[in-house]
Amino acid sequence: METRHITIMLTDIKGFTSKTASFSRAETQELLTKHRELVLPVIEKFHGRLVKTIGDAFLVAFNSPTDAVLCGVEVQTVLRSHNADKPQDEKIEIRIAINAGEVAIHDDGDIYGDAVNITSRLESIAEPGEVFFTESVYLAMNKKEVPSSEIGYRQFKGIPEKIKVFRVLRETPVGAQPAGVAAVAAEQTAAAPAAGQTLPGRTRAGFWRRFTSLLVDICIFAIAMNILGLQACGPNAKVETKLEASDKPEVRNIPAGKVDIKSGSITIKGDNGEVVSIDKNGVKVNEPGRPDGKYSKRTSVGFATGDTDKKRVPLKMFIWALYCAIMIWRFGATPGMMVLKLKAVEDAAGMPVPADKAFLRSFFSLVSFGAAGLGYAWALWEKDKRTWHDIIAGTRIVKI
């Protein structure tokens, strides 16, 4: 077994499992064969070595990082041409990730090491039709041949350090083009979005569209909280009793005139001014000279004194922030944003929002709200239509 510094490419077909779920074995094999026919000649052209296939994925080794990136670009160009006139189920869309580093090469030619693991993690966030690569590739490759854009740092599972990630801006390598075409490519590169700008095809979401999506989310959240509250008051709800033994009232017959029965509530008046109220929220006993709810028998939801619901406000705000963070992290949008066709992206390159920024954004939104809503209203006059929590987290909301 030897150790070498090489450049690694990993490709993977988008949605292969779901695509082939309805395929026969012959149809699946036909798709894989076509994939190989399109991709392997390009790999060979750029002096790549196919290390192994992993289902629908190719693991390829290159001696040159520039060759690896140019290969990835041409593979995507070939596949776009193939997909142009094909129905959706016959299209082959792949993700390509490239990394460089030291690997251990087994006697059978297989490769192992952190560099391979990082490549695999990078492939999981790459977008179909794109070529993503790490900083180690960027520093070693010929940058004039491949215009690229920095995406930013990413934290990958099992990798202690954050990895800076880049993407190829264009489909075709500049170095392989005539001077006239290369000049056009240079113009496209110059026009590429800088940090803080919106990517082409993605328009900033206006304030009122965002505000409407927020209202939708608040309604959904309120309904969910009410459902949880109703469940807590249901037949399985626990009943708490707060009675001091020395203060237990006597049980006696109550004259009919002391009982007032209304829709949804019963009120019983005592001889000395005591009032017992029974409604859907529980039972309250009010006695002159004693604080409201001195004796209380109530459900575990607890509305006897009126203070319990106030105490739940911080909890509800925490649940709200957690709900928004998870939705942004996992789906790129909350339900309200989905309805209004909005999406949260990273500020610099329009990439999906990572977990740390999703949680930072969501919990800082509580500050935006707590400041009399000023943090949300900030999007009215901020040039990029961002709220305080968008600015802090480095995110923005775009239309899709």
Secondary structure, 3 states (H helix, E strand, C coil): CEEEEEEEEEEEECCHHHHHCCCCHHHHHHHHHHHHHHHHHHHHHCCCEEEEEECCEEEEEECCHHHHHHHHHHHHHHHHHHHCCCCHHHCCCEEEEEEEEEEEECCCCCEECHHHHHHHHHHHHCCCCCEEEEHHHHHHCCCCCCCEEEEEEECCCCCCCCEEEEEECCCCCHHHCCHHHHHHHHHHHHCCCCCCCCCCCCEECCHHHHHHHHHHHHHHHHHHHHHHHHHHCCCCCCEEEECCHHHCCCCCCCCHHHEEEECCEEEEECCCCCEEEEECCEEEEECCCCCCCCEEEEECCCCCCCCHHHHCHHHHHHHHHHHHHHHHHHHCCCHHHHHCCEEEEECCCCCECCHHHHHHHHHHHHHHHHCCCHHHHHHHCCCCCCCHHHHHHCEEEEEC
